[in-house]
Amino acid sequence: MALKPSPMTAVLVQEAVVEKIKSGNVGSHEEELLQDFCNDIDLYLVGVSI
């Protein structure tokens, strides 16, 4: 069973991930994975809003 965070929690996690990417302290592979994770959060938020 998957965890289903509240939309607010998802947005806060996404903001933290974006800040981590902006910090420049990640490798290119890690940055790609984090960007994919942000895309997954976007899809989750769209699904919650429908």
PyRosetta script that sets phi, psi and omega in degrees:
from pyrosetta import init, pose_from_sequence

init()
pose = pose_from_sequence("MALKPSPMTAVLVQEAVVEKIKSGNVGSHEEELLQDFCNDIDLYLVGVSI")
pose.set_psi(1, 130.1)
pose.set_omega(1, -177.4)
pose.set_phi(2, -85.0)
pose.set_psi(2, 148.3)
pose.set_omega(2, 174.6)
pose.set_phi(3, -76.7)
pose.set_psi(3, 141.9)
pose.set_omega(3, 178.8)
pose.set_phi(4, -124.1)
pose.set_psi(4, 94.5)
pose.set_omega(4, -179.4)
pose.set_phi(5, -70.3)
pose.set_psi(5, 160.4)
pose.set_omega(5, 174.9)
pose.set_phi(6, -67.8)
pose.set_psi(6, 156.0)
pose.set_omega(6, 178.0)
pose.set_phi(7, -56.3)
pose.set_psi(7, -37.7)
pose.set_omega(7, -179.7)
pose.set_phi(8, -64.7)
pose.set_psi(8, -41.9)
pose.set_omega(8, 177.8)
pose.set_phi(9, -62.7)
pose.set_psi(9, -42.1)
pose.set_omega(9, 179.3)
pose.set_phi(10, -61.3)
pose.set_psi(10, -41.5)
pose.set_omega(10, 179.3)
pose.set_phi(11, -65.8)
pose.set_psi(11, -41.2)
pose.set_omega(11, 179.2)
pose.set_phi(12, -64.3)
pose.set_psi(12, -40.8)
pose.set_omega(12, 177.6)
pose.set_phi(13, -65.0)
pose.set_psi(13, -42.2)
pose.set_omega(13, 179.8)
pose.set_phi(14, -62.2)
pose.set_psi(14, -41.5)
pose.set_omega(14, 177.9)
pose.set_phi(15, -62.6)
pose.set_psi(15, -39.5)
pose.set_omega(15, 178.4)
pose.set_phi(16, -64.9)
pose.set_psi(16, -39.9)
pose.set_omega(16, 178.9)
pose.set_phi(17, -65.7)
pose.set_psi(17, -42.8)
pose.set_omega(17, 178.8)
pose.set_phi(18, -61.7)
pose.set_psi(18, -42.2)
pose.set_omega(18, 178.1)
pose.set_phi(19, -62.8)
pose.set_psi(19, -38.5)
pose.set_omega(19, 178.1)
pose.set_phi(20, -63.3)
pose.set_psi(20, -42.7)
pose.set_omega(20, 178.7)
pose.set_phi(21, -64.2)
pose.set_psi(21, -43.5)
pose.set_omega(21, -179.1)
pose.set_phi(22, -65.1)
pose.set_psi(22, -26.1)
pose.set_omega(22, -178.0)
pose.set_phi(23, -64.5)
pose.set_psi(23, -23.7)
pose.set_omega(23, 179.2)
pose.set_phi(24, 79.8)
pose.set_psi(24, 6.7)
pose.set_omega(24, -178.2)
pose.set_phi(25, -94.7)
pose.set_psi(25, 27.2)
pose.set_omega(25, 179.6)
pose.set_phi(26, -125.9)
pose.set_psi(26, 150.0)
pose.set_omega(26, 176.1)
pose.set_phi(27, -76.9)
pose.set_psi(27, 169.7)
pose.set_omega(27, -176.5)
pose.set_phi(28, -65.3)
pose.set_psi(28, -38.1)
pose.set_omega(28, 178.9)
pose.set_phi(29, -67.2)
pose.set_psi(29, -43.7)
pose.set_omega(29, 178.7)
pose.set_phi(30, -63.9)
pose.set_psi(30, -39.6)
pose.set_omega(30, 178.5)
pose.set_phi(31, -62.3)
pose.set_psi(31, -40.5)
pose.set_omega(31, 178.8)
pose.set_phi(32, -63.4)
pose.set_psi(32, -42.4)
pose.set_omega(32, 178.4)
pose.set_phi(33, -64.4)
pose.set_psi(33, -40.9)
pose.set_omega(33, 179.1)
pose.set_phi(34, -66.1)
pose.set_psi(34, -37.9)
pose.set_omega(34, 177.3)
pose.set_phi(35, -65.8)
pose.set_psi(35, -39.1)
pose.set_omega(35, 175.9)
pose.set_phi(36, -62.6)
pose.set_psi(36, -39.4)
pose.set_omega(36, 178.4)
pose.set_phi(37, -62.9)
pose.set_psi(37, -42.2)
pose.set_omega(37, 177.7)
pose.set_phi(38, -62.6)
pose.set_psi(38, -39.5)
pose.set_omega(38, 177.4)
pose.set_phi(39, -63.1)
pose.set_psi(39, -40.3)
pose.set_omega(39, 177.2)
pose.set_phi(40, -62.3)
pose.set_psi(40, -39.7)
pose.set_omega(40, 177.9)
pose.set_phi(41, -64.2)
pose.set_psi(41, -41.8)
pose.set_omega(41, 177.3)
pose.set_phi(42, -57.9)
pose.set_psi(42, -45.3)
pose.set_omega(42, 179.6)
pose.set_phi(43, -63.7)
pose.set_psi(43, -39.8)
pose.set_omega(43, 177.5)
pose.set_phi(44, -61.1)
pose.set_psi(44, -45.1)
pose.set_omega(44, -178.3)
pose.set_phi(45, -65.2)
pose.set_psi(45, -36.3)
pose.set_omega(45, 176.4)
pose.set_phi(46, -65.0)
pose.set_psi(46, -43.6)
pose.set_omega(46, 179.7)
pose.set_phi(47, -63.6)
pose.set_psi(47, -36.1)
pose.set_omega(47, 179.7)
pose.set_phi(48, -69.7)
pose.set_psi(48, -33.8)
pose.set_omega(48, -175.7)
pose.set_phi(49, -79.7)
pose.set_psi(49, -13.4)
pose.set_omega(49, -178.6)
pose.set_phi(50, -82.4)
pose.dump_pdb("model.pdb")
